[in-house]
Amino acid sequence: MQSTSEINLFGLWAYDTIWALAKAVELVGLEVNYSSDVLKHKTDSKNTDEMFGITVSKAGPRLLQALLPTSFQGLSGKFQLINGH
């Protein structure tokens, strides 16, 4: 039986990805008012997203620009996005 405390490479990649996203949110968070910077996602009546009130942040493009140049030594090795990947 595998212990739940073991982590594989995918877990390390996920951890590093969340760390990079958190760093970008901190950078963008200084200039964004999250309560007023959200748009209701426009959906058609057949889409279940509308039922759950999914919103879209207007800060998305700023968050992307803060995330793209992120580079650091993570648990899985060097984290760096190349061509957005």
MARBA-3410 file (N, C-alpha, C, O; in Angstrom, 1 decimal):
85
0.8,-1.2,0.0,0.0,0.0,0.0,0.9,1.3,0.0,1.8,1.4,0.8 ~ 0.6,2.2,-0.9,1.4,3.4,-1.0,0.9,4.4,0.1,-0.2,4.6,0.3 ~ 1.9,5.0,0.7,1.7,6.0,1.7,1.2,7.3,1.1,1.6,7.7,0.0 ~ 0.2,8.0,1.7,-0.3,9.2,1.2,0.7,10.4,1.3,0.5,11.5,0.8 ~ 1.8,10.2,2.1,2.8,11.2,2.3,3.8,11.3,1.1,4.6,12.2,1.0
3.7,10.3,0.3,4.6,10.3,-0.9,4.1,11.2,-2.0,2.9,11.3,-2.2 ~ 5.0,11.8,-2.7,4.6,12.7,-3.7,5.4,12.4,-5.0,6.6,12.0,-4.9 ~ 4.8,12.4,-6.1,5.5,12.1,-7.4,5.9,13.4,-8.1,5.6,14.5,-7.6 ~ 6.4,13.2,-9.3,6.9,14.4,-10.1,5.7,15.3,-10.4,5.9,16.6,-10.4 ~ 4.6,14.8,-10.7,3.4,15.6,-11.1,3.0,16.5,-9.9,2.6,17.6,-10.0
3.1,15.9,-8.7,2.8,16.7,-7.5,3.8,17.8,-7.3,3.4,18.9,-6.9 ~ 5.1,17.6,-7.6,6.1,18.6,-7.5,5.9,19.7,-8.5,6.0,20.9,-8.2 ~ 5.5,19.3,-9.7,5.2,20.3,-10.8,4.0,21.2,-10.3,4.0,22.4,-10.5 ~ 3.0,20.5,-9.8,1.8,21.2,-9.3,2.1,22.2,-8.2,1.7,23.4,-8.2 ~ 3.0,21.8,-7.3,3.4,22.7,-6.2,4.1,23.9,-6.8,3.8,25.1,-6.4
5.1,23.7,-7.7,5.8,24.8,-8.3,4.9,25.7,-9.1,5.1,26.9,-9.0 ~ 3.9,25.2,-9.8,3.0,26.0,-10.5,2.2,26.9,-9.6,2.0,28.1,-9.9 ~ 1.7,26.3,-8.5,0.9,27.1,-7.6,1.8,28.2,-7.0,1.3,29.3,-6.7 ~ 3.0,27.9,-6.7,3.9,28.9,-6.1,4.1,30.0,-7.1,4.1,31.2,-6.7 ~ 4.3,29.7,-8.4,4.5,30.8,-9.4,3.2,31.6,-9.5,3.3,32.8,-9.6
2.1,31.0,-9.5,0.8,31.7,-9.6,0.6,32.6,-8.4,0.2,33.8,-8.5 ~ 1.0,32.1,-7.2,0.9,33.0,-6.0,1.8,34.2,-6.1,1.4,35.3,-5.6 ~ 3.0,34.0,-6.6,3.9,35.1,-6.7,3.3,36.2,-7.7,3.4,37.4,-7.4 ~ 2.7,35.7,-8.8,2.1,36.6,-9.8,0.9,37.4,-9.1,0.7,38.6,-9.4 ~ 0.1,36.7,-8.4,-1.0,37.3,-7.7,-0.6,38.3,-6.7,-1.2,39.4,-6.6
0.5,38.1,-6.0,1.1,39.1,-5.1,1.5,40.3,-5.9,1.2,41.5,-5.4 ~ 2.1,40.2,-7.0,2.6,41.3,-7.8,1.4,42.1,-8.3,1.4,43.4,-8.2 ~ 0.4,41.4,-8.8,-0.8,42.1,-9.4,-1.7,42.6,-8.3,-2.4,43.6,-8.5 ~ -1.7,41.9,-7.2,-2.6,42.3,-6.1,-2.4,43.7,-5.6,-3.3,44.3,-5.0 ~ -1.2,44.2,-5.7,-0.9,45.5,-5.3,-1.7,46.6,-6.1,-1.8,47.7,-5.6
-2.1,46.3,-7.3,-2.7,47.2,-8.2,-4.2,46.9,-8.5,-4.7,47.6,-9.4 ~ -4.7,45.9,-7.9,-6.1,45.4,-8.3,-7.0,45.5,-7.1,-6.7,45.0,-6.0 ~ -8.2,46.0,-7.3,-9.3,45.9,-6.3,-10.2,44.7,-6.7,-11.0,44.9,-7.6 ~ -10.0,43.6,-6.1,-10.6,42.4,-6.6,-12.2,42.4,-6.5,-12.9,41.8,-7.3 ~ -12.7,43.2,-5.5,-14.2,43.2,-5.4,-14.8,44.0,-6.5,-16.0,43.6,-6.9
-14.1,44.9,-7.1,-14.7,45.7,-8.2,-14.1,45.3,-9.6,-14.5,45.9,-10.6 ~ -13.1,44.4,-9.6,-12.4,44.1,-10.8,-12.9,42.8,-11.4,-12.1,42.0,-12.0 ~ -14.2,42.4,-11.1,-14.7,41.2,-11.6,-15.9,41.4,-12.5,-16.8,42.2,-12.2 ~ -16.0,40.7,-13.6,-17.1,40.8,-14.5,-17.9,39.5,-14.4,-17.4,38.4,-14.3 ~ -19.2,39.6,-14.5,-20.1,38.4,-14.6,-19.8,37.8,-16.0,-19.8,38.5,-17.0
-19.6,36.5,-16.0,-19.3,35.8,-17.2,-20.6,35.7,-18.0,-21.6,35.2,-17.5 ~ -20.6,36.2,-19.2,-21.8,36.1,-20.0,-22.0,34.7,-20.6,-21.1,34.2,-21.3 ~ -23.1,34.1,-20.4,-23.4,32.8,-20.9,-24.8,32.7,-21.4,-25.6,33.5,-21.2 ~ -25.0,31.7,-22.3,-26.4,31.5,-22.8,-27.1,30.7,-21.7,-26.5,30.1,-20.8 ~ -28.4,30.6,-21.8,-29.3,30.0,-20.8,-29.1,28.5,-20.7,-29.4,27.9,-19.7
-28.5,27.9,-21.7,-28.2,26.4,-21.7,-27.0,26.1,-20.9,-26.8,24.9,-20.6 ~ -26.1,27.1,-20.7,-24.8,26.8,-20.0,-25.0,26.8,-18.5,-25.6,27.6,-17.9 ~ -24.5,25.7,-17.9,-24.6,25.6,-16.4,-23.7,26.6,-15.7,-23.9,26.8,-14.5 ~ -22.7,27.2,-16.3,-21.9,28.2,-15.7,-22.7,29.3,-15.1,-22.4,29.8,-14.0 ~ -23.7,29.7,-15.8,-24.6,30.8,-15.3,-25.2,30.5,-14.0,-25.4,31.3,-13.1
-25.6,29.2,-13.8,-26.3,28.8,-12.6,-25.3,28.9,-11.4,-25.8,29.2,-10.3 ~ -24.0,28.8,-11.6,-23.1,28.8,-10.5,-22.5,30.2,-10.3,-21.6,30.4,-9.5 ~ -22.9,31.2,-11.1,-22.4,32.5,-11.0,-20.9,32.7,-11.3,-20.2,33.4,-10.6 ~ -20.4,32.0,-12.2,-18.9,32.1,-12.6,-18.6,33.5,-13.0,-19.3,34.0,-13.9 ~ -17.5,34.0,-12.5,-17.1,35.4,-12.9,-15.8,35.3,-13.6,-15.0,34.3,-13.5
-15.4,36.4,-14.3,-14.2,36.5,-15.0,-13.5,37.8,-14.4,-14.1,38.9,-14.4 ~ -12.2,37.6,-14.1,-11.5,38.8,-13.5,-11.0,39.6,-14.6,-10.4,39.1,-15.6 ~ -11.1,40.9,-14.5,-10.5,41.9,-15.4,-9.0,42.0,-15.2,-8.3,42.5,-16.1 ~ -8.5,41.4,-14.1,-7.1,41.4,-13.9,-6.4,40.3,-14.6,-5.1,40.2,-14.5 ~ -7.1,39.5,-15.3,-6.5,38.3,-16.0,-5.3,38.6,-16.8,-4.2,38.0,-16.7
-5.4,39.6,-17.7,-4.3,40.0,-18.6,-3.1,40.5,-17.8,-1.9,40.2,-18.1 ~ -3.3,41.2,-16.7,-2.2,41.7,-15.8,-1.6,40.5,-15.1,-0.3,40.4,-14.9 ~ -2.4,39.6,-14.7,-1.9,38.4,-14.0,-1.0,37.5,-14.9,0.0,37.1,-14.6 ~ -1.5,37.4,-16.2,-0.7,36.7,-17.2,0.6,37.3,-17.4,1.7,36.6,-17.5 ~ 0.7,38.6,-17.5,1.9,39.4,-17.8,2.9,39.2,-16.6,4.1,39.2,-16.8
2.3,39.1,-15.4,3.2,38.9,-14.2,3.7,37.5,-14.1,4.8,37.3,-13.6 ~ 2.9,36.5,-14.6,3.3,35.1,-14.5,4.3,34.7,-15.6,5.2,33.9,-15.3 ~ 4.2,35.3,-16.8,5.1,34.8,-17.9,6.6,34.9,-17.6,7.3,34.0,-17.9 ~ 7.1,36.0,-17.0,8.5,36.1,-16.8,9.0,35.4,-15.5,10.2,35.4,-15.2 ~ 8.1,34.7,-14.8,8.5,34.1,-13.5,9.5,33.0,-13.7,9.3,32.1,-14.6
10.6,33.0,-12.9,11.6,32.0,-13.0,12.2,31.9,-11.6,12.6,32.8,-11.0 ~ 12.3,30.6,-11.2,12.8,30.3,-9.8,13.2,28.9,-9.8,12.8,28.1,-10.6 ~ 14.0,28.5,-8.7,14.4,27.2,-8.5,13.3,26.5,-7.6,13.3,26.8,-6.4 ~ 12.5,25.7,-8.2,11.4,25.0,-7.5,11.8,23.7,-7.0,13.0,23.2,-7.1 ~ 10.8,23.0,-6.4,11.1,21.6,-5.9,11.4,20.6,-7.0,12.1,19.6,-6.8
10.8,20.9,-8.2,11.0,20.0,-9.3,12.2,20.4,-10.2,12.4,19.8,-11.2 ~ 12.9,21.5,-9.8,14.0,22.0,-10.7,13.7,23.4,-11.0,12.9,24.1,-10.4 ~ 14.3,23.9,-12.1,14.1,25.3,-12.5,12.7,25.5,-13.1,12.3,24.7,-14.0 ~ 12.0,26.4,-12.6,10.6,26.8,-13.1,10.8,28.0,-14.0,11.2,29.0,-13.5 ~ 10.3,27.8,-15.2,10.4,29.0,-16.2,9.4,28.6,-17.3,9.4,27.5,-17.8
8.5,29.6,-17.6,7.6,29.4,-18.7,8.3,29.8,-20.0,8.9,30.9,-20.1 ~ 8.3,28.9,-21.0,8.9,29.2,-22.3,7.8,29.2,-23.3,7.1,28.3,-23.5 ~ 7.6,30.4,-24.0,6.5,30.6,-25.0,5.2,30.3,-24.3,4.3,29.8,-25.0 ~ 5.0,30.7,-23.1,3.7,30.5,-22.4,3.4,29.1,-21.9,2.3,28.9,-21.5 ~ 4.4,28.2,-22.0,4.2,26.8,-21.6,5.0,26.5,-20.4,5.0,25.4,-19.9
END
